[in-house]
Amino acid sequence: MTSLELLASFTIQRLINYFHNVRVFDWKAYFGIAFLGFVRGVEASFSEWLAYKMLQFTITIVFYLAFTFSINNCFDIKFKCDGCCFLIYSTLVLLSGAYSAPPLRLKSIPLADLFSHSLFFGALLYFYGFLSAGGSINLQAASLATSISIYSIILELRNHLEDYKADFNSGAKTAVCWMGYDKSMLLLKTLIVIHILFLTVISHLAGLSYLSLILALVIFIVLKPQCLKFKHLLRLMDLYTCVMYTLISLPRINLLLNLR
């Protein structure tokens, strides 16, 4: 193999390693949260800036998610609100770094891990997308941000429960290790119920009539252990969450698609 071929092989392997390190396939929910905020902030008045704003938003979110996931891996083994966007983005980067990296490493501080995750992978991520699109914060935006924060804690609890044995054996001090598996599972189930109820109310107030109530009723019917395995219930809850967020944002999605 020639030196040029060796260099090419080395470069390709490094790129593959970098790709695995940033864990692109784990971005789905969090990119969706940020994009939901962007869609909700769309206004017809800035159609001439749409392509530029979407490109700017997408690039910054890609860098943010790549940074957050890669630093977690490393330590585990002039628009309407430019100032606000910069402040929120800076906070996102600082929080995501403090979550994984010493000396703070919020991931190893019980409850602080859940709270910080609800911000940098929850409400603040949503608000960054929302304000990047030029949205004005109101009661509905704040309600959705709260709902997303709850869902973010649910995602974090699920992840820590899956890693419970490994974390416990390694002496990690996550909220789940601190509370214990059973209490953490009870907290997870409680938050799922709260999340479904809260999202259902938001959906109903957003004008979805009785559709959200019917879908929520279906969810609660299958909450009985005999009906579905818990992991299947989680997938059903994920589906319900995606459907409700999409339906709530449908008018803005149509606006986004019709902008010229």
N, C-alpha and C positions, 0 to 999 in steps of 0.2 A: 504494500500500500504506500503510495507516494505521500510526501509531506502535506500536499494540498488536500488529498483525500482524508488524511488524519485530522487536519484542521477542520474540514467540513464535518466529519463525523463527530469531533469533539464539540463543535458549535451546535450541531443539531441535538446532541445529547444534553447539553447545557440548557437549551431552550425547552426541551421536554421536561427536564427537572424543574425549571422555573414554572412551567405550566402546571405541573403537579403540585408545586409548593403553594401557588396562589389559590388552588382548589376551586377552579371556575365552576365546576358542576355543583358546588355547594352555595353558589350565589343566588340561586333562583328566588327564594323567598325574600331575600334582602334587596335584591335589585327590583323585585316586584313592589316592595314597600316604597322605595324611593320613586319608582316610576308612577305608582299610584298618586303620590304627592304631586308629581309634575303634572299628571293628567288633571288632577283636581284643581290645580292652579291656572289652567289654561284660560286665557281671556281672548275674546275676539279682537281686542284693540291692538294686539301686538303681532298680528299675522305675518307682517314683513320680517319679524325677527325669529319666526318659529324654527326654521332650519338651523340657524346659528345657535339658538338657545338649546335646542335638543342635542346638537353635537357637543356643545360645551358641557351640558349636564351629563351626557353619556360618558364622555371622556373622564370627567372628574369622579364620577361614581365608579367607573372601572378601576381607576387608580386607587380610590379609597378602599374598595373591596379587596383588591389585590394586596394592598398594604396590610389591612386588618387581618386577613387570613394568613398571609405569609409570616407576619410577626408572631402570630399565635403559634404557628408551627415551629418557628425558631426557638421559642422559649418553652415549648412543651416537650419536646425531646430536644355699560354703566346703566344699570337697569333700575327697576323699581326698588329693589332691596339688596343692592350689591353688598352693602355693609353687613346686613343681616345674614346673607348667604355666606360671606366670608367668615363671619363669627361662628355660625353653625358648623361650617365645614371644618374650621380649625378645631372646634370642640369635638367634632366627630373623630378627627385624627388623634387628638390628645387622649380622648377617652378610650378609643380602641387600642392605642399603644399602652396606656396605663392598665388596661384590662389584662394584657398578656405579659408585659415586660416588667422586670424589677425596676425600681424598688417597691412600687405600689402593688403591681400584679393583683388587680382587683379580683381576678378569677379565683384567687386563693383566699379571699375574704368572704366568709359566709354572708349571704344576703346582698352584700355590695356587688357580688358577681351578677346576681339577678337584676338588681336595680340599674347598674351601669349598662348591662346588655339591653334593657328595655329602652335605654336612651340612644346609644350609638348604633344599635341594630333595631331601633323601634321609632319612637316619636321624633327624635332629631333627624333621623334619616328620612322620614316622611316629610318633615317640615323643610328640609333642604330641597327636596324635589318640588314641594309646593311653592316655596318662595322663588326658586329658580325659574319657574314658569310665570311668575308675576302675580301669584295669588295673594289675597288679603286674608289674614287669619281671622276667623269668626268662630261662632259656637260649633258649627258643624265640623269645621276643620280640627278644632280642639278635641271634639268628641271622637273623630276618627283617629287622631293621634293617640288618644287614650286607649282606644280599642286595639290599635296596633302595638302599643306598649305591652298590653296584657298578652297579646298573641306572641310577642317576642319572648316574654318570660316563659310562656308555655313551650316554645321551641327550645329555649335554653334548658329548661327542666327535663325535657325529653332527651336531649343530648347527654346531660349529666347522669340521668337514670340509666341510659344505655352503657355509659362508661363507669358506672358505680363501682363495680368490683375492681377494675384496674385503678381507679382513683383512690379507693379505700386502701387497697394493698400498697399503693405507693405513698400513702400518707398525705394525699392532697386534701385541702380544706375547703372544698366547694360547699355550697349551701346544702346540697343533697347529702354529702358525707357528714355534715354537721347535724342535719335534722334526722338522718337515717332514711333508709329506703322506703319504709311503710309510710312515714309521715310526709315524705316528699311526694309519694304517689297520691296520697290524699290531697295534698296541696295542688297537684297537677289536675286531678279530677275536679276539684272545686273551681279552679281557674277556668277550666274548660266550660263548666256550666255558666260561670259569670260571663265569659267571653261570648258564648252563644246568645245568652239573654241580652247583653249589652249591644251586640252587633244587630240582633233582631230589632231592638228598639230603634237604633239609629237608622236601620233600613226602612222601618215602618214610617218614621218621621220624615225620611227622605222621599216619601211618596210611592213606595213599592206596594202599598195597600196591604193585602193579606198574604201576598206571596211569601214574604220573609217569615211570617208567622206559621204558615203551613210547612215550610221547609224546616224551621226550627222544631216544630212538633214531631216531624219525622226523625230528626236527630235524637230528641228525648225519648221517643219510643224505643229506639235501638240502643239506648243507654243500658237497658237490662243486660246483664252479663250473658244470659242465655242466647241473646240474639246475635251478637257479634263478638269476635275476639277484640281485645282492647286496641291492638295495633290497627285493626280494621276501622274501629271507631275513630282513631286519630286521623286516618286517611279521609274518612267521611267528614270530619270536622274541618280538615284542610280544604276539602272540596267546597264545603259550605262557605267557608271564609272567602275563598277566591271568587265564588259566584256572587256573594253579597257585595264584596268590594267592587266587583266589575259592574254589577247592576246599579249600585249607588252612583258610580262614576260614568254610566253610559251616556248621559247628556253631554258631559265634557269630552268623552271619547269621540262622540259624533261631531262635536265642535272642532276637535283637533283634526279629524279626518277631512272635514269640509273646509278648513282654512286654506286659502290660496295666497 
